[in-house]
Amino acid sequence: MCFVITSSLFPLSFLLGLLSLLFIQTHIVIWILSLLTIFSLSQTRYVLPGCYL
């Protein structure tokens, strides 16, 4: 089997980012960093070992 993790992680990460914004309203920099991380996750494709494309 070939498991490719793509933008399917984006909704969950986005919800986590919103929750972190609610809990840490003063730390906007942390939220921006989380947005950058979410963007990198949505643009990066992770392929498990044993999967040849």
Contact map, one row per residue, 1 for C-alpha under 8 A:
11100000000000000000000000000000000000000000000000100
11110000000000000000000000000000000000000000001101100
11111000000000000000000000000000000000000000001100100
01111100000000000000000000000000000000000000111100000
00111111100000000000000000000000000000000000111000000
00011111100000000000000000000000000000001111110000000
00001111110000000000000000000000000000001110100000000
00001111111000000000000000000000000000000100000000000
00001111111110000000000000000000000000001100000000000
00000011111111000000000000000000000001001100000000000
00000001111111100000000000000000000000000000000000000
00000000111111110000000000000000000000000000000000000
00000000111111111000000000000000000001000000000000000
00000000011111111100000000000000001001000000000000000
00000000001111111110000000000000000000000000000000000
00000000000111111111000000000000000000000000000000000
00000000000011111111100000000010011000000000000000000
00000000000001111111110000000000000000000000000000000
00000000000000111111111000000000000000000000000000000
00000000000000011111111110000010000000000000000000000
00000000000000001111111110110010000000000000000000000
00000000000000000111111110000000000000000000000000000
00000000000000000011111110000000000000000000000000000
00000000000000000001111111110000000000000000000000000
00000000000000000001111111110000000000000000000000000
00000000000000000000000111110000000000000000000000000
00000000000000000000100111111110000000000000000000000
00000000000000000000100111111111000000000000000000000
00000000000000000000000000111111100000000000000000000
00000000000000000000000000111111110000000000000000000
00000000000000001001100000111111111000000000000000000
00000000000000000000000000011111111100000000000000000
00000000000000000000000000001111111110000000000000000
00000000000000001000000000000111111111000000000000000
00000000000001001000000000000011111111100000000000000
00000000000000000000000000000001111111110000000000000
00000000000000000000000000000000111111111000000000000
00000000010011000000000000000000011111111100000000000
00000000000000000000000000000000001111111110000000000
00000000000000000000000000000000000111111111000000000
00000110110000000000000000000000000011111111100000000
00000111110000000000000000000000000001111111100000000
00000110000000000000000000000000000000111111100000000
00000100000000000000000000000000000000011111110000000
00011110000000000000000000000000000000001111111000000
00011100000000000000000000000000000000000001111100000
01111000000000000000000000000000000000000000111110100
01110000000000000000000000000000000000000000011111100
00000000000000000000000000000000000000000000001111100
01000000000000000000000000000000000000000000000111110
11100000000000000000000000000000000000000000001111111
00000000000000000000000000000000000000000000000001111
00000000000000000000000000000000000000000000000000111
